[in-house]
Amino acid sequence: MRTRLGRECVYVPSCRFGLYVALRHWCPPGGRVLMSPVNDDVIFFVVLAAGLRPVQAPLNPLDASIDIDAVPDEVWGSVSAVLTTNLYGNPDPAPRLRQKCDALGIPLFEDGAHAIGSRAGDRPVGAWGEASVFSLSKHVGAKAGGMLSLADPGLREAVEKTCEGLLAPRRASAELAYLVRPYAEAAVRGLRLRRAAWAAVRLLGLADREEIRMPLRPDELALAAHQTPGLDAHHPWVRVDMHDYRLESGRLRLRRIGRKLDRLDEVLDACRQGTELLLSTPWAKPRDGHAIQPLFRVPLFVADRDAAMAALARQGIVVGYLYDPPLDDYAGAEFTDPSPAPGAARWFARHALPVDPRRAQAVIEVLERSGAQPVQAPGEEPGNKPTPEENPGTPTPGERPGNEPTPGGLGRSRG
């Protein structure tokens, strides 16, 4: 990762843990962080745990990146940091955000959980901010591990000490569960027992969420706010979907993560092929520039997302990483400053259908057969893309198998 980014990197047990460390290092409690309302709720709770106030930004409806020009001057004057999302690997406008943050004298943080391999301007995502965080659970499917990269290599020692003070000691039971999990999941897939497995998880009370967003529990959250900054009070929210997020990694876990990371370039090459194909379909939105990205998930836009998801599910293609409703609608003004222009975020959250580019050909075939119709974005000029009926059976390289999110995991976290 140091070679990829040209920056010093520190291994952390999860992306969310790395983000918390970065926020605590640069942002005194009581500050305000401009962020995207189309983001995982776990990240929202990490910002709260750091003793900071989330401020929801207006978005570009085509890729859910921060719309810099739509942020009012009074909001810019009130925030003490900016946090990008790079949703699905679509980069936020980091070069302009860097200029804006420099002019205001505030730090820029990059959440690159979905964006290993993506580029913003002439640099990789993660090479613009004071700090950036990455998830190794995503592209390489390690289901653990993250990276915290630093613009100033002289901060490495201080950041490592901060991490050490926040880590929970490794547990043999957790390491064993991590090692066994891939084989258990393979058995469930092979025996086609996914529904039964999820029913058992729910019956045992082990399911963290039933809907896309986890339960807010506002009364408990209000009490937790009196105990910030600190992870302990917000642990019930921050741990969702990854209970080992702050656990010290054992040797065997690190070895498996390393083996997965060794395959990253192979995975990204497969993703580029699928992304290029998906961006040529009538459900994709026009993109500026020539880079083939996003590489983690490609958001397609359909008029009836529920029907499209059901059609895909019947073919064993499960859609995850949905972030609906936007965070300001989810949390309310008690816990966040709402976006001054929420319409684009609501539209994106309602219509985006994020699909794994390594399942591109299968996804296209299902959407064509189901008659899924593209939907026009707010302010978008009508395009000349063909309708699904006019573009059947687009030729593509052979389909590559992908890592599907598990059934029920619609709001899958950012690691």
SULHUSUL-V183603 format. One record per residue. N is the residue number from 1. RES is the residue in three letters. SS is DSSP state (helix for helix, strand for strand, loop for the rest). OMEGA is omega in whole degrees, 0 to 359 (none if undefined). D_CENTER is the distance of its C-alpha to the mean C-alpha in Angstrom with 1 decimal. Layout:
BEGIN
N,RES,SS,OMEGA,D_CENTER / N,RES,SS,OMEGA,D_CENTER
END
This chain:
BEGIN
1,MET,loop,176,18.3 / 2,ARG,helix,179,21.1 / 3,THR,helix,181,22.6 / 4,ARG,helix,187,19.6 / 5,LEU,helix,186,18.9 / 6,GLY,loop,182,22.5 / 7,ARG,loop,175,21.5 / 8,GLU,strand,181,22.2 / 9,CYS,strand,177,19.6 / 10,VAL,strand,176,19.7 / 11,TYR,strand,176,18.4 / 12,VAL,strand,183,16.7 / 13,PRO,loop,179,16.1 / 14,SER,loop,177,12.4 / 15,CYS,helix,183,9.7 / 16,ARG,helix,177,10.4 / 17,PHE,helix,179,14.0 / 18,GLY,helix,178,14.0 / 19,LEU,helix,178,12.6 / 20,TYR,helix,179,15.3 / 21,VAL,helix,181,17.8 / 22,ALA,helix,180,17.2 / 23,LEU,helix,180,17.5 / 24,ARG,helix,183,20.6 / 25,HIS,helix,188,22.1 / 26,TRP,helix,190,21.9 / 27,CYS,loop,175,22.0 / 28,PRO,loop,178,25.0 / 29,PRO,loop,181,24.5 / 30,GLY,loop,179,25.1 / 31,GLY,loop,183,23.1 / 32,ARG,strand,186,20.9 / 33,VAL,strand,175,17.4 / 34,LEU,strand,183,16.4 / 35,MET,strand,180,12.8 / 36,SER,strand,175,11.1 / 37,PRO,loop,175,12.0 / 38,VAL,loop,185,9.4 / 39,ASN,loop,179,6.6 / 40,ASP,loop,180,6.4 / 41,ASP,helix,177,10.0 / 42,VAL,helix,180,9.9 / 43,ILE,helix,175,8.9 / 44,PHE,helix,182,11.8 / 45,PHE,helix,174,14.0 / 46,VAL,helix,178,13.5 / 47,VAL,helix,178,14.8 / 48,LEU,helix,181,17.6 / 49,ALA,helix,178,18.5 / 50,ALA,loop,179,19.1 / 51,GLY,loop,185,21.7 / 52,LEU,loop,181,20.0 / 53,ARG,strand,176,19.9 / 54,PRO,strand,176,16.8 / 55,VAL,strand,187,18.0 / 56,GLN,strand,185,16.2 / 57,ALA,strand,167,16.5 / 58,PRO,loop,185,17.8 / 59,LEU,strand,166,15.7 / 60,ASN,loop,186,16.7 / 61,PRO,loop,184,16.8 / 62,LEU,loop,181,16.4 / 63,ASP,loop,178,13.0 / 64,ALA,loop,173,11.7 / 65,SER,loop,180,12.4 / 66,ILE,strand,178,14.6 / 67,ASP,loop,187,18.1 / 68,ILE,helix,185,20.2 / 69,ASP,helix,181,23.5 / 70,ALA,helix,177,22.8 / 71,VAL,loop,182,22.2 / 72,PRO,loop,180,25.7 / 73,ASP,helix,181,27.7 / 74,GLU,helix,176,28.2 / 75,VAL,helix,177,24.4 / 76,TRP,helix,182,24.2 / 77,GLY,loop,185,27.2 / 78,SER,loop,186,25.8 / 79,VAL,loop,181,22.4 / 80,SER,loop,176,22.5 / 81,ALA,strand,176,19.1 / 82,VAL,strand,178,16.2 / 83,LEU,strand,177,12.5 / 84,THR,strand,178,10.5 / 85,THR,loop,182,6.9 / 86,ASN,loop,191,7.6 / 87,LEU,helix,181,5.7 / 88,TYR,helix,185,6.2 / 89,GLY,helix,171,8.3 / 90,ASN,loop,186,10.4 / 91,PRO,loop,167,11.7 / 92,ASP,loop,181,12.6 / 93,PRO,loop,187,16.4 / 94,ALA,helix,180,16.5 / 95,PRO,helix,179,20.3 / 96,ARG,helix,178,21.3 / 97,LEU,helix,177,19.1 / 98,ARG,helix,178,20.7 / 99,GLN,helix,181,24.1 / 100,LYS,helix,180,23.5 / 101,CYS,helix,177,22.5 / 102,ASP,helix,180,25.5 / 103,ALA,helix,181,27.8 / 104,LEU,helix,182,26.7 / 105,GLY,loop,181,26.7 / 106,ILE,loop,182,23.3 / 107,PRO,strand,173,20.5 / 108,LEU,strand,176,17.3 / 109,PHE,strand,180,14.2 / 110,GLU,strand,172,11.4 / 111,ASP,strand,182,7.9 / 112,GLY,loop,183,7.7 / 113,ALA,loop,180,5.3 / 114,HIS,loop,199,5.0 / 115,ALA,loop,171,8.4 / 116,ILE,loop,181,11.2 / 117,GLY,loop,178,14.1 / 118,SER,loop,181,13.2 / 119,ARG,strand,174,15.8 / 120,ALA,strand,186,16.5 / 121,GLY,loop,183,20.3 / 122,ASP,loop,182,22.2 / 123,ARG,strand,172,19.7 / 124,PRO,strand,168,16.6 / 125,VAL,loop,183,13.4 / 126,GLY,loop,181,13.8 / 127,ALA,loop,182,17.6 / 128,TRP,loop,187,18.0 / 129,GLY,loop,172,17.3 / 130,GLU,loop,178,19.4 / 131,ALA,strand,174,16.6 / 132,SER,strand,182,13.2 / 133,VAL,strand,181,11.0 / 134,PHE,strand,177,9.5 / 135,SER,strand,174,8.7 / 136,LEU,loop,175,11.6 / 137,SER,loop,192,10.5 / 138,LYS,loop,187,8.7 / 139,HIS,loop,185,11.1 / 140,VAL,loop,176,14.1 / 141,GLY,loop,182,13.6 / 142,ALA,loop,180,15.1 / 143,LYS,loop,177,13.6 / 144,ALA,loop,172,14.2 / 145,GLY,loop,179,14.4 / 146,GLY,strand,178,12.7 / 147,MET,strand,172,14.2 / 148,LEU,strand,181,15.2 / 149,SER,strand,188,17.0 / 150,LEU,strand,176,19.8 / 151,ALA,loop,181,21.7 / 152,ASP,loop,182,24.8 / 153,PRO,helix,179,25.8 / 154,GLY,helix,180,28.3 / 155,LEU,helix,187,25.8 / 156,ARG,helix,184,24.9 / 157,GLU,helix,180,27.5 / 158,ALA,helix,180,26.8 / 159,VAL,helix,178,23.1 / 160,GLU,helix,178,24.0 / 161,LYS,helix,177,26.6 / 162,THR,helix,179,24.1 / 163,CYS,helix,182,21.9 / 164,GLU,helix,181,25.0 / 165,GLY,helix,183,26.0 / 166,LEU,helix,183,22.9 / 167,LEU,loop,169,22.4 / 168,ALA,strand,182,23.9 / 169,PRO,loop,181,26.5 / 170,ARG,loop,179,25.7 / 171,ARG,loop,180,27.1 / 172,ALA,helix,181,28.9 / 173,SER,helix,179,27.9 / 174,ALA,helix,179,24.1 / 175,GLU,helix,179,24.7 / 176,LEU,helix,179,26.7 / 177,ALA,helix,179,24.2 / 178,TYR,helix,182,21.6 / 179,LEU,helix,183,24.2 / 180,VAL,helix,189,25.4 / 181,ARG,helix,182,22.1 / 182,PRO,helix,180,21.7 / 183,TYR,helix,177,25.4 / 184,ALA,helix,179,25.1 / 185,GLU,helix,178,22.2 / 186,ALA,helix,179,24.3 / 187,ALA,helix,179,27.2 / 188,VAL,helix,179,25.6 / 189,ARG,helix,183,24.5 / 190,GLY,helix,180,27.9 / 191,LEU,loop,180,29.8 / 192,ARG,loop,183,27.7 / 193,LEU,loop,186,27.3 / 194,ARG,helix,182,23.7 / 195,ARG,helix,178,25.0 / 196,ALA,helix,180,27.5 / 197,ALA,helix,179,25.1 / 198,TRP,helix,176,22.8 / 199,ALA,helix,178,26.0 / 200,ALA,helix,178,27.1 / 201,VAL,helix,180,23.9 / 202,ARG,helix,181,24.3 / 203,LEU,helix,180,28.1 / 204,LEU,loop,180,27.6 / 205,GLY,loop,183,25.4 / 206,LEU,loop,180,22.5 / 207,ALA,loop,182,19.9 / 208,ASP,loop,182,17.4 / 209,ARG,loop,175,16.7 / 210,GLU,loop,181,18.7 / 211,GLU,loop,180,16.8 / 212,ILE,loop,177,13.4 / 213,ARG,loop,175,13.5 / 214,MET,loop,176,15.3 / 215,PRO,loop,183,18.8 / 216,LEU,loop,184,19.0 / 217,ARG,loop,190,22.5 / 218,PRO,helix,180,23.5 / 219,ASP,helix,178,26.8 / 220,GLU,helix,181,25.3 / 221,LEU,helix,178,22.6 / 222,ALA,helix,178,25.4 / 223,LEU,helix,180,27.3 / 224,ALA,helix,181,24.5 / 225,ALA,helix,180,24.3 / 226,HIS,helix,183,27.8 / 227,GLN,helix,179,26.8 / 228,THR,loop,356,24.3 / 229,PRO,loop,179,23.3 / 230,GLY,loop,182,22.6 / 231,LEU,helix,189,20.2 / 232,ASP,helix,184,22.9 / 233,ALA,helix,182,23.3 / 234,HIS,helix,181,19.6 / 235,HIS,helix,181,19.2 / 236,PRO,helix,179,19.4 / 237,TRP,helix,186,16.2 / 238,VAL,helix,183,14.3 / 239,ARG,loop,188,15.3 / 240,VAL,loop,179,14.0 / 241,ASP,loop,178,12.7 / 242,MET,loop,187,13.6 / 243,HIS,loop,180,17.1 / 244,ASP,loop,189,17.7 / 245,TYR,loop,180,15.0 / 246,ARG,loop,183,18.0 / 247,LEU,strand,176,20.5 / 248,GLU,loop,184,22.4 / 249,SER,loop,177,21.9 / 250,GLY,loop,185,25.1 / 251,ARG,helix,182,26.7 / 252,LEU,helix,177,26.0 / 253,ARG,helix,180,22.3 / 254,LEU,helix,180,22.1 / 255,ARG,helix,179,24.3 / 256,ARG,helix,178,22.1 / 257,ILE,helix,178,18.9 / 258,GLY,helix,179,21.2 / 259,ARG,helix,178,22.4 / 260,LYS,helix,182,19.0 / 261,LEU,helix,178,18.1 / 262,ASP,helix,182,21.5 / 263,ARG,loop,188,20.5 / 264,LEU,helix,182,17.5 / 265,ASP,helix,177,19.6 / 266,GLU,helix,179,20.9 / 267,VAL,helix,182,17.5 / 268,LEU,helix,177,16.5 / 269,ASP,helix,178,20.0 / 270,ALA,helix,180,19.6 / 271,CYS,helix,180,16.3 / 272,ARG,helix,178,18.2 / 273,GLN,helix,181,21.0 / 274,GLY,helix,179,19.1 / 275,THR,helix,179,17.1 / 276,GLU,helix,179,20.5 / 277,LEU,helix,182,22.0 / 278,LEU,helix,180,19.5 / 279,LEU,loop,179,19.7 / 280,SER,loop,184,23.4 / 281,THR,loop,180,23.3 / 282,PRO,loop,181,24.4 / 283,TRP,loop,180,21.1 / 284,ALA,loop,179,19.2 / 285,LYS,loop,181,19.5 / 286,PRO,loop,183,21.4 / 287,ARG,loop,173,19.8 / 288,ASP,loop,177,21.4 / 289,GLY,loop,187,22.2 / 290,HIS,loop,181,22.8 / 291,ALA,loop,175,19.7 / 292,ILE,loop,179,18.4 / 293,GLN,loop,15,14.7 / 294,PRO,loop,184,11.8 / 295,LEU,loop,180,12.0 / 296,PHE,loop,173,9.1 / 297,ARG,loop,177,9.7 / 298,VAL,strand,179,12.3 / 299,PRO,strand,170,12.5 / 300,LEU,strand,186,16.2 / 301,PHE,strand,185,18.0 / 302,VAL,strand,182,20.6 / 303,ALA,loop,181,23.1 / 304,ASP,loop,184,22.8 / 305,ARG,helix,181,19.4 / 306,ASP,helix,179,20.7 / 307,ALA,helix,179,23.6 / 308,ALA,helix,178,21.4 / 309,MET,helix,179,19.2 / 310,ALA,helix,179,22.5 / 311,ALA,helix,178,24.1 / 312,LEU,helix,182,21.3 / 313,ALA,helix,179,21.5 / 314,ARG,helix,178,25.2 / 315,GLN,loop,177,24.7 / 316,GLY,loop,179,22.4 / 317,ILE,loop,184,19.2 / 318,VAL,loop,180,16.6 / 319,VAL,loop,177,13.8 / 320,GLY,loop,178,10.7 / 321,TYR,loop,172,7.2 / 322,LEU,loop,182,9.3 / 323,TYR,loop,188,9.2 / 324,ASP,loop,5,12.9 / 325,PRO,loop,175,14.9 / 326,PRO,loop,188,13.7 / 327,LEU,helix,180,13.7 / 328,ASP,helix,175,17.2 / 329,ASP,helix,181,18.6 / 330,TYR,helix,189,17.1 / 331,ALA,helix,180,18.3 / 332,GLY,loop,187,21.3 / 333,ALA,loop,178,23.2 / 334,GLU,loop,187,24.2 / 335,PHE,loop,180,20.9 / 336,THR,strand,171,19.4 / 337,ASP,strand,182,21.0 / 338,PRO,loop,177,20.3 / 339,SER,loop,176,19.5 / 340,PRO,loop,179,22.9 / 341,ALA,loop,189,22.0 / 342,PRO,loop,189,19.7 / 343,GLY,helix,183,20.8 / 344,ALA,helix,180,18.3 / 345,ALA,helix,179,15.2 / 346,ARG,helix,180,17.1 / 347,TRP,helix,181,18.0 / 348,PHE,helix,183,14.6 / 349,ALA,helix,183,13.2 / 350,ARG,helix,189,16.5 / 351,HIS,helix,184,16.9 / 352,ALA,strand,178,13.8 / 353,LEU,strand,185,14.0 / 354,PRO,strand,183,11.2 / 355,VAL,strand,180,13.2 / 356,ASP,loop,181,13.3 / 357,PRO,helix,178,15.5 / 358,ARG,helix,173,17.6 / 359,ARG,helix,191,18.8 / 360,ALA,helix,185,19.6 / 361,GLN,helix,180,23.4 / 362,ALA,helix,179,23.2 / 363,VAL,helix,181,20.8 / 364,ILE,helix,180,23.1 / 365,GLU,helix,180,26.2 / 366,VAL,helix,182,25.0 / 367,LEU,helix,178,24.1 / 368,GLU,helix,181,27.4 / 369,ARG,helix,183,29.4 / 370,SER,helix,181,27.9 / 371,GLY,loop,180,28.7 / 372,ALA,loop,183,25.3 / 373,GLN,loop,175,25.9 / 374,PRO,strand,180,23.7 / 375,VAL,loop,182,23.3 / 376,GLN,loop,180,24.0 / 377,ALA,loop,176,21.7 / 378,PRO,loop,178,23.3 / 379,GLY,loop,182,25.6 / 380,GLU,loop,175,25.0 / 381,GLU,loop,178,28.2 / 382,PRO,loop,184,29.2 / 383,GLY,loop,181,28.6 / 384,ASN,loop,181,30.7 / 385,LYS,loop,179,28.4 / 386,PRO,loop,173,30.2 / 387,THR,loop,180,29.6 / 388,PRO,helix,181,28.6 / 389,GLU,helix,182,32.3 / 390,GLU,helix,188,33.2 / 391,ASN,loop,185,30.8 / 392,PRO,loop,168,31.3 / 393,GLY,loop,178,30.6 / 394,THR,loop,180,29.0 / 395,PRO,loop,183,29.9 / 396,THR,loop,171,27.2 / 397,PRO,loop,181,27.2 / 398,GLY,loop,182,27.1 / 399,GLU,loop,178,24.1 / 400,ARG,loop,178,22.0 / 401,PRO,loop,182,20.8 / 402,GLY,loop,175,17.1 / 403,ASN,loop,181,15.1 / 404,GLU,loop,168,14.8 / 405,PRO,loop,180,12.9 / 406,THR,loop,180,15.7 / 407,PRO,loop,180,17.6 / 408,GLY,loop,185,16.7 / 409,GLY,loop,187,13.1 / 410,LEU,loop,183,12.0 / 411,GLY,loop,190,9.6 / 412,ARG,loop,189,8.0 / 413,SER,loop,182,6.4 / 414,ARG,loop,168,4.2 / 415,GLY,loop,none,7.8
END
